[in-house]
């Protein structure tokens, strides 16, 4: 589970950082919450595929069921990031970009921990394949009886 969490952080966290840069750029031409929603939808589709294939190593692409289940946890993450940034704007009318990014990324990280648990325990429940050591010079260590 630890290895899959590290992969989750790499894929989800990397995507989250890119999203944190994309949201303010998109928010220049539309309301912030709409920009966040559009970026959340796009990143959820991408990350669900990455998590199915690489993070949780299911051995298959994410199907519609996985996408819908992942969308539920992404909706909660969207709500968390939106509430955090809207609260910041209510408390500080014109926060700097760095402050806004810090609040957004902190809320994303906390929501990400919850998403990991939901995805691991409810969406991608197929266990990772066990790693078996490659046979050594003399083949496997299984005794031959006969």
C-alpha positions, 0 to 999 in steps of 0.5 A: 500500500505504501508503494501505491501511495507514493505513486498516487502522490507522484501522479496526483500531486504532479497533476495537482501542481499543474492544475494549480497553475492552470486554474488561475490562468483560466480564471482570468476569463471566467469565474474561479469556481468554473475554472476550477470545475473544468480543470478538476474534470479534465484532471480527474479523467487523466488521473483515473486512467493513470491510477488504474494503470500505474498507481494501483496496477489493475492491469487494465484501463479504467472503465466507466464505473471507475470513472464515475466512482472517481468522479464522486471523490473528485467532486468532494476534492473540488468542494474542498478546494473551492471552499478553501479558496473562497474562504481565503477571498472572503478573509483577504479580498485580494490575496497574492497568487502565492497565498492563493496557490498555498491555500489551493495546494494545501486543500488539494493535498488534504483532499488527495489523502481522502481520495487515495483511501477511497480509490484504494479501498472502493474503486481499484480494489484489485490487489497489486500483483505479487512480485515473484523473484526471477529464477536464479542461475539454477532455476527456481528453488522449488524441489523437484519430486518424482 
